[in-house]
């Protein structure tokens, strides 16, 4: 038994080293730099600056856009995932949805610049319809549209898996008892797939908080998020301390979101354990 335990501990060493070198160490380094100003002097001023109106408005803006991106992704992904589970070749359709996520993000951004540009395909279609040329690129609409397009596969996958794991006999039982389609969805389907919804929201909301490439290329820097501010502080103003301070608050926000979205899974596991007992 001791030999087996020692072997298991030996297998954990590469994992622990990976976590220390590429997760713990970078976070500690970010926290360390957050206590220094541009001139390299130790200070708590970066944290005081973060709570000024400028950065507070930037934080609210980041959360608002992340919420919109997550909400629209969920509204599109849930019906899509539900229909996928009812189709004949669902694995093939799922693969076709996932395929765009394999393409480099920069290439997709430039593709949308071509589509939404003044002389792009979208404006050409609007000209044919009679609406005329519209300013689509460098707007909130284009930013949210492209972001939702990019994050949809990450929302569909966990919801699809949750729907696939659901016992179909529960739906049949609800219908036999006289429940309507909407009541069946609200009382049976959605509660049983809530873990997938939470995982999808987590996979979309967290990276949406720190977007910076899309804000520059698609929104033309009209949308300012915390990710954009971090990029500016590290690459333009060279104020690594302030950039690290914003990153610290982003890490805290992400940890809180992961805790909130992960609590449901613990409750389900605890419920299963209680039933087993």
Buried (B, 14 or more C-beta within 10 A) or exposed (E): EEEEEEEEEEEEEEEEEEEEEEEEEEEEEBBEBBBBBBEEEEBEBBBEBBEEEEBEEBBEBBBEBBBBBBBBBBEBBBEBBBEBBEEEEBEEBBEEBBEEBEEEEEEBBEEBBEBBBEEBEBBEEBEEEEEEEBEBBBBEBBBBBBBBBBBBBBBBBBBBBBBEEBEEEEBEEBBEEEBEEEEBBEEBBEEBBBBBBBBBBBBBBBBBBBBBEBBBBBBEEEBBBBBBBBBBBBEEEEBBBBBBBBBBBBBEBBEEBEEEBEEBEEEEEEEEEEEEE
